[in-house]
Amino acid sequence: MSAEHDHDSGHSARWEIGFAIASGVTYVSGMIAEYALDQPSVATFFFLATYFFGGYFTIRSAIQSTLNGKFEVDFLMLVAAIGAASIGRFAEGAVLLFLFSLGHALEEYALARASKSIEALAELAPRTALVHTGGPSNLSGEFAEKSVDDLEVGDLVLIRPNARVSADGFVVDGRSAIDQSAVTGESMPVEKEPVGSPAAAAARPTNVPAEHRVFAGTVNGSGALVVQATALAKDSTLSKVVELVASTDQAKSPTQRFLDKFQRIYVPAVIAFVIGVFLVGYFALGNPFTDAFYLAMAVLVAASPCALALATPSAVLAGVARAARAGVLIKGGAPLETLGRVSSIAFDKTGTLTWGEPQVTDTVAAPGVDLDDLLATTLAVEKLSDHPLAAAVTDGIANRTSTVLTATDLQSVTGRGVRATIDGDAVEIGNARLFTDADIALDEVAADIDRLQAAGRTLMIVRRGGRFLGVIGVMDTPRREAGEVLDRLRESGMTDIVMISGDHQQVADAVGKEVGVDRALGGLLPEDKVTQIRDMSGSKEEPAGTSGRRCAMVGDGVNDAPAMAQADVGIAMGAAGSAVALETADVALMSDDLGRLPFAVRLSRQTSRIIRQNLIASLGIVVFLIIVTFLGMPMGPVVFIHEGSTLIVVANALRLLRFDVGKEHDGVEHEARPEKVPAAA
């Protein structure tokens, strides 16, 4: 059975099944006419009809592959059937084509089960949308229905309660919970609320937080929403997922590429072997021409690699479809099978093992200083600053003090901190260099500085009126589930788990110790990360198959793109919100959920096992059939076993569709992105 056959054509598949059934009816009629009614001419008529119905689609496939310069299994089956007819064995040729066409049709039907989950994705997005007829500046006015293909970026779209979302975008009005499982795989509905500034969100749509973003094809809850579209229908996340999953054959697995090369040699070799069998039987052993030719045709059927041709693509299709249902996009057989061989995995720290959002973790007052003085002074100054850490500090301490102070005369000291004035007192807030450069001793807070730096904190030292008030520690906090995820990966066979980061080594050590990586490497520039991934893998510098090591890289798919490209498998998190991640990663976790990674690894390992099982079974059946054919088994039983083996291979692959249903998280409880909460003292 040609692996090139189009599995997606439902219309063609129905006709193929119909023709296979017709060939069975005519074959049985021919057997009745020949053996029960003793009407050989009538039997021949029915057998020729079987040739037509059973061979129609086989001939089409054989012609197509032959024109492409390939001699595949369909070609071998036709040769055997025609050969049987040429020596008057119409019944054997007819049963060959009947069973071959029936097996081919059943395989198409079985493989369609794996394709249905992919095809169903394309049907999720509504065909029409309710679009606001006025301008985007106000929400008054009416909404008119129009095709989603006519939507433009910036259109305001009404999403009614319990309706499917018709466009990617962000919420500008209304609150509701949306079922995003079809796109991100998240099992629980996600609460949505309006953005604070639609203009700012429209300017940078990829940076809009998850609580404001919606995706086409997801299901709205009980509240009505007004959404501003950020992508055309053809560019929506759902459309890209469908396109990428449907094109899995473009990235064939290493095993499939090997088998493709093998078949180009194997098929001509089989033809040469069959010719040799005939020549030896007829000329060397002196067998009658009919007997020698019949044996050669039976050997041709026995040696045809039908099951071998389907062993890998059927498993890949089922594995990719199962992953897609769990919110994991795997771009074809190559990354699916390669991930199953990975023994080393590298994580970027920021946004992967951590949330990528600094938070206040420590507020330590100096000896003799009231904590409220430290908090009130820091809050007054940081409110005036536009530094990224300033927002984290104000969010973290704003509701921990009721004292209101007013700061003025803010001055930024690049790379060191800020200076300001409160009630006539000079205030300095910054890192240690802000004070050491001014020859100010840090003795009062030195112990706290050393302790917090050793714990990987970014420090903000606060001094007012010549007196140190204390130290505030800020850190990009690890995800709660990170440690458990790494444990699951070790159980799946990962032997080297590394965290790579551009942060200071002390910060990397602190996070690495908390989450439990084997090694934490800090202070790495982008090119250093690429070098590290190359050292862990070796596959990009050495000839294929010489390294034996496989390395995966997990990141956000944007800043980590060079390192992910260097890895054998690049894995992006939260790809539903990033077009770049969808396009650059080999594997994409659609939701911002690290807990799905162990599932993806175990699924890929199971797929590799299924492929190995199928290959062993396929080759074993071929050897067995060749042996029993030489021992005298007639063509009919050979064809039956031959076609049965292909169905067994496909059925074994389809087991992947039920792989750990409901266990996509491997028992890892996903932690929602944390709210801005005050730090503990």
Secondary structure, DSSP 8 states (H G I E B T S, - for coil): --TTS-TT-HHHHHHHHHHHHHHHHHHHHHHIIIIIS--HHHHHHHHHHHHHHHHHHHHHHHHHHHHTT---HHHHHHHHHHHHHHTT-HHHHHHHHHHHHHHHHHHHHHHHHHHHHHHHHHTTS-SEEEEESS-TT---S-EEEEEGGG--TT-EEEE-TT-B--S-EEEEE--EEEE-HHHH--SS-EEE---S-HHHHHHSGGGS-TTTEE-TT-EE-SS-EEEEE-S-GGGSHHHHHHHHHHTGGGS--HHHHHHHHHHHHHHHHHHHHHHHHHHIIIIIS---HHHHHHHHHHHHHHH--HHHHHHHHHHHHHHHHHHHHTTEEE-SHHHHHHHTT--EEEEEIIIIIEEEEEEEEEEEE-TT--HHHHHHHHHHHHTT--SHHHHHHHHHHGGG------EEEEEEETTTEEEEEETTEEEEEE-HHHHHTTT---GGGHHHHHHHHHTT-EEEEEEETTEEEEEEEEEEEE-TTHHHHHHHHHHTT--EEEEE-SS-HHHHHHHHHHHT-SEEE-S--HHHHHHHHHHHH-TTTS-TTSS---EEEEE-SSTTHHHHHHSSEEEEESGGG-HHHHHH-SEEESSS-TTHHHHHHHHHHHHHHHHHHHHHHHHHHHHHHHHHHHTT--HHHHHHHHHHHHHHHHHHHHGGGGTTTT-TTTT--------------
